[in-house]
Amino acid sequence: MFDPRVALASLSGEADAAWARQAESHAGMAFLGGISLDDRSRKAARELVARDRNEFLPEDPFAFVASELDTLADADIDAAMNVRSATVGPVRRAARICADRNAILEVNAHCRQDELCAVGCGETLLRDTDRLCEYVAAAADEGATVSVKVRAEIEGVSLETTADRVADAGASILHVDAMDSEEVIADVSDSSLFVVANNEVRGEASVREYLGYGADAVSVGRPSTDPRVLRRVRAAVDDWFDDETGASGEISEVGP
């Protein structure tokens, strides 16, 4: 799916093309965004800014998606765009932009801020799998490779079931914020999806734990601007996949 199997996880208001460029020698994929696409999600983002959270709020979010991806056209790193929307139409439009640029569209079913959840974005989608699958199918219909960003530890939500459902809807990647439940990666590793493990990825120990649970790749969140962390993670990932058996006795299969 991407190589090296180190990704940069989206950071609100920070994960843009310049951010991706500074890490292109360490990572194979950069998830830009998140970017709020429709009126309701943009209103929520403005409320977040009002309480001092960083957010991308360009005048035209679709022009932003196109411009940021175009800026990375010659970069030595693949690109994805993490998007939020309370309605499906803007997801379809953003997916078309991504597909035209061979970029991945990532549906955000992850953010947990009250403002975003109140309008039906973020982790609210994990409790409404039918709507999540509608978003995935719409993006896939536009020809985009689709990732779904999720989080663990949501009461009443089985990520194993979610993985199967979004795969059937057309997703190729499951990007999992494992929270404090790293073993959840094992629950989704048998799906047909390419599983990217996220949360507290800092070096050899965390990399080997996630890959040992069956992840296909790892992603770095807040320390993605720290080259020391990126070098440690990249070295650990390379060592794992250079070893034919890895720490678990088998190599994780590459997703679609």
Phi and psi in degrees as GROMACS dihedral restraints (atoms count N, CA, C in turn):
[ dihedral_restraints ]
;  ai    aj    ak    al  type     phi  dphi    fc
    3     4     5     6     1  -155.4    20    10
    4     5     6     7     1   157.0    20    10
    6     7     8     9     1  -146.6    20    10
    7     8     9    10     1   132.3    20    10
    9    10    11    12     1   -66.8    20    10
   10    11    12    13     1   161.1    20    10
   12    13    14    15     1   -83.9    20    10
   13    14    15    16     1    51.7    20    10
   15    16    17    18     1  -123.2    20    10
   16    17    18    19     1   128.5    20    10
   18    19    20    21     1  -118.0    20    10
   19    20    21    22     1   160.5    20    10
   21    22    23    24     1  -105.9    20    10
   22    23    24    25     1   122.9    20    10
   24    25    26    27     1   -83.0    20    10
   25    26    27    28     1   144.5    20    10
   27    28    29    30     1   -59.6    20    10
   28    29    30    31     1   144.5    20    10
   30    31    32    33     1  -130.3    20    10
   31    32    33    34     1   120.5    20    10
   33    34    35    36     1   -54.8    20    10
   34    35    36    37     1   125.3    20    10
   36    37    38    39     1    75.0    20    10
   37    38    39    40     1     1.6    20    10
   39    40    41    42     1  -127.0    20    10
   40    41    42    43     1   -30.9    20    10
   42    43    44    45     1   -84.5    20    10
   43    44    45    46     1    81.4    20    10
   45    46    47    48     1  -115.5    20    10
   46    47    48    49     1  -171.0    20    10
   48    49    50    51     1   -63.8    20    10
   49    50    51    52     1   -39.1    20    10
   51    52    53    54     1   -63.5    20    10
   52    53    54    55     1   -40.2    20    10
   54    55    56    57     1   -60.8    20    10
   55    56    57    58     1   -42.7    20    10
   57    58    59    60     1   -66.6    20    10
   58    59    60    61     1   -40.0    20    10
   60    61    62    63     1   -59.7    20    10
   61    62    63    64     1   -38.3    20    10
   63    64    65    66     1   -69.8    20    10
   64    65    66    67     1   -12.0    20    10
   66    67    68    69     1  -119.0    20    10
   67    68    69    70     1    11.2    20    10
   69    70    71    72     1   -66.7    20    10
   70    71    72    73     1   -20.3    20    10
   72    73    74    75     1   -81.2    20    10
   73    74    75    76     1    -8.4    20    10
   75    76    77    78     1  -110.6    20    10
   76    77    78    79     1   -23.7    20    10
   78    79    80    81     1  -127.6    20    10
   79    80    81    82     1   157.0    20    10
   81    82    83    84     1  -100.1    20    10
   82    83    84    85     1   -15.1    20    10
   84    85    86    87     1  -146.7    20    10
   85    86    87    88     1   140.5    20    10
   87    88    89    90     1  -124.0    20    10
   88    89    90    91     1   121.3    20    10
   90    91    92    93     1   -92.4    20    10
   91    92    93    94     1   102.9    20    10
   93    94    95    96     1   -78.1    20    10
   94    95    96    97     1   164.0    20    10
   96    97    98    99     1    99.7    20    10
   97    98    99   100     1  -152.7    20    10
   99   100   101   102     1   -70.2    20    10
  100   101   102   103     1   150.7    20    10
  102   103   104   105     1  -121.4    20    10
  103   104   105   106     1   128.6    20    10
  105   106   107   108     1   -84.0    20    10
  106   107   108   109     1   131.3    20    10
  108   109   110   111     1  -104.1    20    10
  109   110   111   112     1   -38.3    20    10
  111   112   113   114     1  -107.3    20    10
  112   113   114   115     1   174.7    20    10
  114   115   116   117     1   -59.0    20    10
  115   116   117   118     1   -42.3    20    10
  117   118   119   120     1   -69.0    20    10
  118   119   120   121     1   -42.9    20    10
  120   121   122   123     1   -69.5    20    10
  121   122   123   124     1   -34.0    20    10
  123   124   125   126     1   -69.7    20    10
  124   125   126   127     1   -36.6    20    10
  126   127   128   129     1   -62.0    20    10
  127   128   129   130     1   -42.7    20    10
  129   130   131   132     1   -62.7    20    10
  130   131   132   133     1   -40.4    20    10
  132   133   134   135     1   -64.3    20    10
  133   134   135   136     1   -38.2    20    10
  135   136   137   138     1   -64.2    20    10
  136   137   138   139     1   -37.3    20    10
  138   139   140   141     1   -65.3    20    10
  139   140   141   142     1   -35.3    20    10
  141   142   143   144     1   -67.2    20    10
  142   143   144   145     1   -40.7    20    10
  144   145   146   147     1   -61.7    20    10
  145   146   147   148     1   -36.7    20    10
  147   148   149   150     1   -63.7    20    10
  148   149   150   151     1   -22.1    20    10
  150   151   152   153     1  -109.4    20    10
  151   152   153   154     1    31.6    20    10
  153   154   155   156     1    72.3    20    10
  154   155   156   157     1    29.4    20    10
  156   157   158   159     1   -99.1    20    10
  157   158   159   160     1   141.0    20    10
  159   160   161   162     1   -73.5    20    10
  160   161   162   163     1   133.7    20    10
  162   163   164   165     1  -145.9    20    10
  163   164   165   166     1   149.2    20    10
  165   166   167   168     1   -84.2    20    10
  166   167   168   169     1   121.1    20    10
  168   169   170   171     1  -135.6    20    10
  169   170   171   172     1    60.3    20    10
  171   172   173   174     1   -67.9    20    10
  172   173   174   175     1   158.1    20    10
  174   175   176   177     1   -58.5    20    10
  175   176   177   178     1   -40.1    20    10
  177   178   179   180     1  -123.8    20    10
  178   179   180   181     1   102.7    20    10
  180   181   182   183     1   -65.0    20    10
  181   182   183   184     1   -29.2    20    10
  183   184   185   186     1   -74.3    20    10
  184   185   186   187     1   -36.6    20    10
  186   187   188   189     1   -64.6    20    10
  187   188   189   190     1   -36.0    20    10
  189   190   191   192     1   -62.6    20    10
  190   191   192   193     1   -47.0    20    10
  192   193   194   195     1   -57.5    20    10
  193   194   195   196     1   -48.8    20    10
  195   196   197   198     1   -63.7    20    10
  196   197   198   199     1   -44.8    20    10
  198   199   200   201     1   -65.4    20    10
  199   200   201   202     1   -43.8    20    10
  201   202   203   204     1   -64.6    20    10
  202   203   204   205     1   -41.7    20    10
  204   205   206   207     1   -68.3    20    10
  205   206   207   208     1   -38.7    20    10
  207   208   209   210     1   -63.6    20    10
  208   209   210   211     1   -35.0    20    10
  210   211   212   213     1   -63.1    20    10
  211   212   213   214     1   -27.2    20    10
  213   214   215   216     1   -97.6    20    10
  214   215   216   217     1    10.3    20    10
  216   217   218   219     1   -58.7    20    10
  217   218   219   220     1   -34.6    20    10
  219   220   221   222     1  -105.6    20    10
  220   221   222   223     1    12.9    20    10
  222   223   224   225     1   -80.0    20    10
  223   224   225   226     1   155.7    20    10
  225   226   227   228     1   -91.4    20    10
  226   227   228   229     1    48.5    20    10
  228   229   230   231     1  -157.4    20    10
  229   230   231   232     1   137.6    20    10
  231   232   233   234     1   -78.2    20    10
  232   233   234   235     1   156.7    20    10
  234   235   236   237     1  -124.7    20    10
  235   236   237   238     1   146.6    20    10
  237   238   239   240     1  -134.8    20    10
  238   239   240   241     1   157.5    20    10
  240   241   242   243     1  -124.6    20    10
  241   242   243   244     1   119.1    20    10
  243   244   245   246     1   -84.9    20    10
  244   245   246   247     1   123.3    20    10
  246   247   248   249     1  -124.8    20    10
  247   248   249   250     1   150.9    20    10
  249   250   251   252     1  -123.4    20    10
  250   251   252   253     1   141.4    20    10
  252   253   254   255     1  -161.6    20    10
  253   254   255   256     1   144.7    20    10
  255   256   257   258     1   -87.7    20    10
  256   257   258   259     1    -5.9    20    10
  258   259   260   261     1  -136.0    20    10
  259   260   261   262     1   157.1    20    10
  261   262   263   264     1   -81.0    20    10
  262   263   264   265     1   -30.8    20    10
  264   265   266   267     1   -54.2    20    10
  265   266   267   268     1   -48.6    20    10
  267   268   269   270     1   -63.6    20    10
  268   269   270   271     1   -30.1    20    10
  270   271   272   273     1   -64.5    20    10
  271   272   273   274     1   -43.0    20    10
  273   274   275   276     1   -60.3    20    10
  274   275   276   277     1   -44.4    20    10
  276   277   278   279     1   -63.4    20    10
  277   278   279   280     1   -44.8    20    10
  279   280   281   282     1   -64.5    20    10
  280   281   282   283     1   -36.5    20    10
  282   283   284   285     1   -63.6    20    10
  283   284   285   286     1   -37.0    20    10
  285   286   287   288     1   -62.8    20    10
  286   287   288   289     1   -40.3    20    10
  288   289   290   291     1   -63.6    20    10
  289   290   291   292     1   -43.7    20    10
  291   292   293   294     1   -64.0    20    10
  292   293   294   295     1   -45.4    20    10
  294   295   296   297     1   -60.4    20    10
  295   296   297   298     1   -39.0    20    10
  297   298   299   300     1   -64.9    20    10
  298   299   300   301     1   -19.0    20    10
  300   301   302   303     1  -115.6    20    10
  301   302   303   304     1    14.8    20    10
  303   304   305   306     1    54.3    20    10
  304   305   306   307     1    35.3    20    10
  306   307   308   309     1  -106.1    20    10
  307   308   309   310     1   161.6    20    10
  309   310   311   312     1   -92.1    20    10
  310   311   312   313     1   139.3    20    10
  312   313   314   315     1   -99.0    20    10
  313   314   315   316     1   120.9    20    10
  315   316   317   318     1  -107.7    20    10
  316   317   318   319     1   118.3    20    10
  318   319   320   321     1   -79.3    20    10
  319   320   321   322     1   123.5    20    10
  321   322   323   324     1   -84.3    20    10
  322   323   324   325     1   105.2    20    10
  324   325   326   327     1  -116.4    20    10
  325   326   327   328     1    40.5    20    10
  327   328   329   330     1  -127.4    20    10
  328   329   330   331     1   -43.4    20    10
  330   331   332   333     1   -59.3    20    10
  331   332   333   334     1   139.2    20    10
  333   334   335   336     1  -117.3    20    10
  334   335   336   337     1     7.6    20    10
  336   337   338   339     1   -63.3    20    10
  337   338   339   340     1   139.6    20    10
  339   340   341   342     1   -56.9    20    10
  340   341   342   343     1   -38.9    20    10
  342   343   344   345     1   -62.6    20    10
  343   344   345   346     1   -41.7    20    10
  345   346   347   348     1   -73.0    20    10
  346   347   348   349     1   -41.6    20    10
  348   349   350   351     1   -64.0    20    10
  349   350   351   352     1   -33.6    20    10
  351   352   353   354     1   -63.9    20    10
  352   353   354   355     1   -26.0    20    10
  354   355   356   357     1  -101.3    20    10
  355   356   357   358     1     6.1    20    10
  357   358   359   360     1    93.3    20    10
  358   359   360   361     1    17.1    20    10
  360   361   362   363     1  -101.1    20    10
  361   362   363   364     1   178.7    20    10
  363   364   365   366     1    61.0    20    10
  364   365   366   367     1  -138.4    20    10
  366   367   368   369     1   -66.1    20    10
  367   368   369   370     1   -12.9    20    10
  369   370   371   372     1   -56.0    20    10
  370   371   372   373     1   -33.2    20    10
  372   373   374   375     1   -65.9    20    10
  373   374   375   376     1   -25.7    20    10
  375   376   377   378     1   -68.8    20    10
  376   377   378   379     1   -23.0    20    10
  378   379   380   381     1   -92.7    20    10
  379   380   381   382     1    -3.5    20    10
  381   382   383   384     1  -131.8    20    10
  382   383   384   385     1    71.7    20    10
  384   385   386   387     1   -62.8    20    10
  385   386   387   388     1   -32.0    20    10
  387   388   389   390     1   -61.5    20    10
  388   389   390   391     1   -44.5    20    10
  390   391   392   393     1   -68.9    20    10
  391   392   393   394     1   -39.8    20    10
  393   394   395   396     1   -58.1    20    10
  394   395   396   397     1   -45.6    20    10
  396   397   398   399     1   -65.6    20    10
  397   398   399   400     1   -31.6    20    10
  399   400   401   402     1   -62.7    20    10
  400   401   402   403     1   -42.5    20    10
  402   403   404   405     1   -62.6    20    10
  403   404   405   406     1   -46.7    20    10
  405   406   407   408     1   -60.9    20    10
  406   407   408   409     1   -47.5    20    10
  408   409   410   411     1   -62.7    20    10
  409   410   411   412     1   -39.8    20    10
  411   412   413   414     1   -62.6    20    10
  412   413   414   415     1   -43.1    20    10
  414   415   416   417     1   -67.2    20    10
  415   416   417   418     1   -42.3    20    10
  417   418   419   420     1   -65.3    20    10
  418   419   420   421     1   -35.7    20    10
  420   421   422   423     1   -62.6    20    10
  421   422   423   424     1   -24.5    20    10
  423   424   425   426     1   -84.6    20    10
  424   425   426   427     1     0.9    20    10
  426   427   428   429     1    91.8    20    10
  427   428   429   430     1     5.2    20    10
  429   430   431   432     1   -82.5    20    10
  430   431   432   433     1   145.2    20    10
  432   433   434   435     1   -73.7    20    10
  433   434   435   436     1   130.4    20    10
  435   436   437   438     1  -113.4    20    10
  436   437   438   439     1   130.5    20    10
  438   439   440   441     1  -111.1    20    10
  439   440   441   442     1   150.2    20    10
  441   442   443   444     1  -123.1    20    10
  442   443   444   445     1   122.0    20    10
  444   445   446   447     1   -94.0    20    10
  445   446   447   448     1   123.6    20    10
  447   448   449   450     1  -130.3    20    10
  448   449   450   451     1   169.0    20    10
  450   451   452   453     1  -129.5    20    10
  451   452   453   454     1   151.8    20    10
  453   454   455   456     1   -83.6    20    10
  454   455   456   457     1   174.5    20    10
  456   457   458   459     1    68.0    20    10
  457   458   459   460     1    30.9    20    10
  459   460   461   462     1   -96.7    20    10
  460   461   462   463     1   117.2    20    10
  462   463   464   465     1   -56.9    20    10
  463   464   465   466     1   130.7    20    10
  465   466   467   468     1    83.6    20    10
  466   467   468   469     1     0.8    20    10
  468   469   470   471     1  -109.9    20    10
  469   470   471   472     1   123.6    20    10
  471   472   473   474     1   -98.3    20    10
  472   473   474   475     1   112.0    20    10
  474   475   476   477     1   -66.4    20    10
  475   476   477   478     1   -27.7    20    10
  477   478   479   480     1   -62.5    20    10
  478   479   480   481     1   -44.9    20    10
  480   481   482   483     1   -67.2    20    10
  481   482   483   484     1   -42.5    20    10
  483   484   485   486     1   -58.8    20    10
  484   485   486   487     1   -43.1    20    10
  486   487   488   489     1   -59.1    20    10
  487   488   489   490     1   -45.9    20    10
  489   490   491   492     1   -63.6    20    10
  490   491   492   493     1   -40.6    20    10
  492   493   494   495     1   -66.8    20    10
  493   494   495   496     1   -46.2    20    10
  495   496   497   498     1   -71.5    20    10
  496   497   498   499     1   -29.5    20    10
  498   499   500   501     1   -63.5    20    10
  499   500   501   502     1   -43.7    20    10
  501   502   503   504     1   -63.5    20    10
  502   503   504   505     1   -30.0    20    10
  504   505   506   507     1   -79.7    20    10
  505   506   507   508     1   -13.1    20    10
  507   508   509   510     1   123.3    20    10
  508   509   510   511     1     3.7    20    10
  510   511   512   513     1   -72.5    20    10
  511   512   513   514     1   152.0    20    10
  513   514   515   516     1  -114.5    20    10
  514   515   516   517     1   -23.3    20    10
  516   517   518   519     1  -130.0    20    10
  517   518   519   520     1   138.7    20    10
  519   520   521   522     1  -118.5    20    10
  520   521   522   523     1   116.9    20    10
  522   523   524   525     1  -105.1    20    10
  523   524   525   526     1   108.2    20    10
  525   526   527   528     1  -109.8    20    10
  526   527   528   529     1   115.3    20    10
  528   529   530   531     1   -80.8    20    10
  529   530   531   532     1   104.5    20    10
  531   532   533   534     1   -76.6    20    10
  532   533   534   535     1    -6.5    20    10
  534   535   536   537     1    54.2    20    10
  535   536   537   538     1  -125.8    20    10
  537   538   539   540     1  -105.4    20    10
  538   539   540   541     1    25.0    20    10
  540   541   542   543     1  -126.4    20    10
  541   542   543   544     1    63.0    20    10
  543   544   545   546     1   -54.5    20    10
  544   545   546   547     1   -30.9    20    10
  546   547   548   549     1   -67.8    20    10
  547   548   549   550     1   -11.3    20    10
  549   550   551   552     1   -62.0    20    10
  550   551   552   553     1   -22.7    20    10
  552   553   554   555     1   -60.5    20    10
  553   554   555   556     1   -36.9    20    10
  555   556   557   558     1   -63.6    20    10
  556   557   558   559     1   -29.5    20    10
  558   559   560   561     1   -68.6    20    10
  559   560   561   562     1   -27.7    20    10
  561   562   563   564     1  -108.8    20    10
  562   563   564   565     1    -4.0    20    10
  564   565   566   567     1   -71.1    20    10
  565   566   567   568     1   -19.0    20    10
  567   568   569   570     1   -87.0    20    10
  568   569   570   571     1    -1.8    20    10
  570   571   572   573     1   -71.5    20    10
  571   572   573   574     1   172.2    20    10
  573   574   575   576     1   -80.2    20    10
  574   575   576   577     1    -1.8    20    10
  576   577   578   579     1   -83.5    20    10
  577   578   579   580     1   152.9    20    10
  579   580   581   582     1   -81.7    20    10
  580   581   582   583     1   115.0    20    10
  582   583   584   585     1   -98.5    20    10
  583   584   585   586     1   122.2    20    10
  585   586   587   588     1  -107.7    20    10
  586   587   588   589     1   119.9    20    10
  588   589   590   591     1   -94.2    20    10
  589   590   591   592     1   133.8    20    10
  591   592   593   594     1  -133.6    20    10
  592   593   594   595     1   148.2    20    10
  594   595   596   597     1   120.8    20    10
  595   596   597   598     1   116.2    20    10
  597   598   599   600     1    57.8    20    10
  598   599   600   601     1    35.3    20    10
  600   601   602   603     1   -80.4    20    10
  601   602   603   604     1   111.6    20    10
  603   604   605   606     1  -130.0    20    10
  604   605   606   607     1   -23.6    20    10
  606   607   608   609     1   179.2    20    10
  607   608   609   610     1  -155.6    20    10
  609   610   611   612     1   -58.8    20    10
  610   611   612   613     1   -46.3    20    10
  612   613   614   615     1   -61.3    20    10
  613   614   615   616     1   -47.6    20    10
  615   616   617   618     1   -69.4    20    10
  616   617   618   619     1   -38.4    20    10
  618   619   620   621     1   -61.8    20    10
  619   620   621   622     1   -48.5    20    10
  621   622   623   624     1   -67.8    20    10
  622   623   624   625     1   -32.3    20    10
  624   625   626   627     1   -64.3    20    10
  625   626   627   628     1   -49.5    20    10
  627   628   629   630     1   -66.6    20    10
  628   629   630   631     1   -43.3    20    10
  630   631   632   633     1   -68.1    20    10
  631   632   633   634     1   -32.5    20    10
  633   634   635   636     1   -65.3    20    10
  634   635   636   637     1   -30.3    20    10
  636   637   638   639     1   -79.2    20    10
  637   638   639   640     1    -5.5    20    10
  639   640   641   642     1   110.1    20    10
  640   641   642   643     1     6.3    20    10
  642   643   644   645     1   -63.0    20    10
  643   644   645   646     1   148.5    20    10
  645   646   647   648     1   -89.2    20    10
  646   647   648   649     1   -20.9    20    10
  648   649   650   651     1  -161.1    20    10
  649   650   651   652     1   170.9    20    10
  651   652   653   654     1  -127.3    20    10
  652   653   654   655     1   159.0    20    10
  654   655   656   657     1  -129.6    20    10
  655   656   657   658     1   147.4    20    10
  657   658   659   660     1  -104.6    20    10
  658   659   660   661     1   131.1    20    10
  660   661   662   663     1   -95.0    20    10
  661   662   663   664     1  -110.7    20    10
  663   664   665   666     1   -54.4    20    10
  664   665   666   667     1   -37.6    20    10
  666   667   668   669     1   -78.5    20    10
  667   668   669   670     1    13.6    20    10
  669   670   671   672     1   -65.5    20    10
  670   671   672   673     1   -12.2    20    10
  672   673   674   675     1   -96.9    20    10
  673   674   675   676     1     3.5    20    10
  675   676   677   678     1  -103.6    20    10
  676   677   678   679     1   105.4    20    10
  678   679   680   681     1   -62.5    20    10
  679   680   681   682     1   -24.8    20    10
  681   682   683   684     1   -66.5    20    10
  682   683   684   685     1   -43.6    20    10
  684   685   686   687     1   -65.4    20    10
  685   686   687   688     1   -44.5    20    10
  687   688   689   690     1   -61.9    20    10
  688   689   690   691     1   -38.5    20    10
  690   691   692   693     1   -65.3    20    10
  691   692   693   694     1   -41.8    20    10
  693   694   695   696     1   -64.2    20    10
  694   695   696   697     1   -44.3    20    10
  696   697   698   699     1   -65.7    20    10
  697   698   699   700     1   -45.1    20    10
  699   700   701   702     1   -60.7    20    10
  700   701   702   703     1   -43.9    20    10
  702   703   704   705     1   -63.0    20    10
  703   704   705   706     1   -41.3    20    10
  705   706   707   708     1   -67.1    20    10
  706   707   708   709     1   -41.3    20    10
  708   709   710   711     1   -64.4    20    10
  709   710   711   712     1   -45.9    20    10
  711   712   713   714     1   -60.2    20    10
  712   713   714   715     1   -42.6    20    10
  714   715   716   717     1   -62.7    20    10
  715   716   717   718     1   -41.3    20    10
  717   718   719   720     1   -61.0    20    10
  718   719   720   721     1   -49.6    20    10
  720   721   722   723     1   -80.3    20    10
  721   722   723   724     1   -16.6    20    10
  723   724   725   726     1   -75.0    20    10
  724   725   726   727     1   -24.4    20    10
  726   727   728   729     1   -86.3    20    10
  727   728   729   730     1   119.4    20    10
  729   730   731   732     1   -58.8    20    10
  730   731   732   733     1   -29.6    20    10
  732   733   734   735     1  -102.8    20    10
  733   734   735   736     1   -20.0    20    10
  735   736   737   738     1    62.6    20    10
  736   737   738   739     1  -177.3    20    10
  738   739   740   741     1   -72.7    20    10
  739   740   741   742     1   -24.1    20    10
  741   742   743   744     1   -94.2    20    10
  742   743   744   745     1    -3.2    20    10
  744   745   746   747     1    92.9    20    10
  745   746   747   748     1    -0.6    20    10
  747   748   749   750     1  -154.2    20    10
  748   749   750   751     1   158.5    20    10
  750   751   752   753     1   -92.6    20    10
  751   752   753   754     1   135.8    20    10
  753   754   755   756     1   -66.5    20    10
  754   755   756   757     1   136.6    20    10
  756   757   758   759     1   -75.0    20    10
  757   758   759   760     1   143.1    20    10
  759   760   761   762     1   -75.5    20    10
  760   761   762   763     1   138.3    20    10
  762   763   764   765     1   -72.0    20    10
  763   764   765   766     1  -169.7    20    10
